Amino acid sequence: MKKLFLIMFFMAFVSVNAYSQSDDSDNAVYKMVEEMAQFPGGQAEMLKFIQENRQYPEAAKANGVHGKVMVTFIVERDGSLSDVKVMRGLGSGCDEEAIRVVQSMPKWNPGKQRGKEVRCSYVVPITF
């Protein structure tokens, strides 16, 4: 029993020590934070922006391609977007168009962890 207690104490100490040494100024990218990054005006405004700015590629129209392109990106501390990539694409020009639309978005409200802006990853589906 004493051995179990010592092991649990050691594990708790290591966990707390590692957590307290983390530095918010690092370049870590968070998937979940206390306040997630948000498009200005919220989700509805983001969907409206995508709808108004997305253009259906001619090759996709000609080939009858439709579906969702999943785009991932990082919302930086200043709200700018970086590392825009297609996670799951459709081809026929849809992937490139989805990237173009995301790259044309205005700055977002950055995510926050413990009151400080942090880098957050985000995934957006764009429907064609």
RARAKA-V840052 format. One line per field, one symbol per residue. phi: phi as a letter, one per 40 degrees, with the letter a starting at -180 (. if undefined). psi: psi as a letter, one per 40 degrees, with the letter a starting at -180 (. if undefined). burial: + if it has 9 or more other C-alpha atoms within 8 Angstrom, else -. Layout:
phi->???
psi->???
burial->???
This chain:
phi->.cccccccccccccccccccccbcccccbccbbcbcdacdggccccccccccbcbccdcccccgcaibbcbbabccccgcbbfcaccabbgfgccccccdcccccccccccbbfgbcbcbcabbcbcb
psi->dddddddddddddddddddeeiheeifihidhidhiihiheaddddddddddehhhidddddefhiahhhhiihhideeihifhihdhidafeddddddddddeiiiihiihhfeihihiiihhhhh.
burial->----------------------------++--+--+++++----++--++---+-++--++---+--++++++++++++++--+-+--++-++++-+++-++----+++++++---++++++---+-+
